[in-house]
């Protein structure tokens, strides 16, 4: 049986980068993939446009990964966002920077990124075995025996697990790597959906389906305690809410929902105005258009399909002339425009999420090498590691950076 220097499991961004880096360092590398092609999930990343990274600083990057973001310092130092872009630019792929520092290939196609990765894999003589799934890692005296099922085995000196999470299982992300890690002795923290639309209790959101709100401010509370807030774009769906801002905040909300049945959400439709400024604006419009029906005047302040819902919540006849609107009713309009209430009950399942939060415990991984503290010679990269980050290119950068570091350290360890 042939003995490889390094076997990388999973041909996503983390696995491909790990294999490339180990190959660059002259190692005999085998990349195994359960699908019949590589980069399946990468193809659909960023609506198939591939938001490959972000221009944010190193400190900002770590902040995006929460309280323990410092775990990734060595990985981001080994392969920064700028170095990642240069890696692709060396093969002729150019990038553009969009809102909030999001970096995309100028082609707006994920396949452009995959094409470059394939070129690097080929150039560095990385072998690829398709339709191959790892079942178990068996430690021998001076090598690992990889059980591939059906009495098929592969031998390697080092192994890098880059099998991804559990989101979008159709792309091959079905959580296989977590089972393998557990068999080795690793702890896998609870898995939950990240960057995912949220569900609400109120049935009237169905009437708002498809309405986009730009520059809305969302504030999530549990009781009187403010949990998290942010300003950006959102969209109503038939089951609740989605859109960039919702997706970015969702991971924190899902974690809180695990402990509580519901979370209260308040949508500020006019965050650029104070309550007093909005009150004055509405009063001025009421005076200038005193004979106008309530439903028609409200078109100045909210989407048309929201008006009947607001009218019902305030018990106002939509055809009522605004000069007949009482002060209490007017205050109610202001309150709903500044804090339209919804009750968040959950999220779409992990299979519908963009990423998986949770994974192999970071406490059991050396952050300077990505090597297991449980079994020497086993390394981790990408989404299999326990972390949670918002959208914006941060998750892909984590995959590439941890893959790069794992590939480099696994290769260097063979020289010692």
C-alpha angles and dihedrals in degrees: 000000000000115000115219124201092224134005116198116201115211128028099223122117094286094046095045092049091047091051092046094050093047089048091051087057091057101258127145100246132188119192114198123197130183093213126068091246138034130250097025096156092038088062092066098037115125092008087307090304094099112227090210100182145330132252092230121128122262091255091052090049092055091046089056089060093058133236094336097043089121086078087079097049094103092046093050090045091052092050114014125188090259093050090047091055090047089051090061096035089059086067093048100264112138128202140210129206119228136180117329092010096294111161121214134171110258088239090063087221129119089206089069089061093046091050091058092047090052090052091053092047091052095044092052093047096243110170118219128207112194127199088028124133127189114228103173142354114227118194114221127182098278105357144033124255110211114208107215095176131252090062092299118138138177128198125217140161093221134017130202118200111210100152098138128222135287103275119112094012090187086074091056099266098130101139097259093139093058090059091049091049091050091052088055089054103263125141115236113205118223112291120227137163119273130192090019138144116259130232123223134199098228113098094204090077086081087069089054096049112141097016112134121205117201120207095006120162115224121198120186119200138178106207104316094332115106110225106180140330140188144166125236145086125326139170133209117235133190089262102034137294140334139155133113097300094046092048092050093052097037099088091061092047094049090053091052092046089060088069099033133045097227143007124209118234126197119193117206106204092184107040092154090067131061119230089257094050092049091047090054092046091053093046091051091051091047090054095045094046101030095151094049119111117250094241092055097046092049089064085080091062110032144016113285095244092054093059098077090049093051090046091052094046090052094038091236122150104240089219094052114122112246092234085066094053111113125225092251091053091048090051088050090056090052091048093052093046090051097038114018102182128227132165114228111212102171146310139265112281123276090258088065096044124102093228142012118243116207127030141139107006114259089216087071096049126076104234092206094057108012087234122144117256088203100054120020113228096032117107134188132213138172132356094352087078119087108259142111127210135167126251119272103095096298096112094050091047089052090052095049094042097048089043091052093048094045092049092048096046094044089051094046092049089063090059095055 
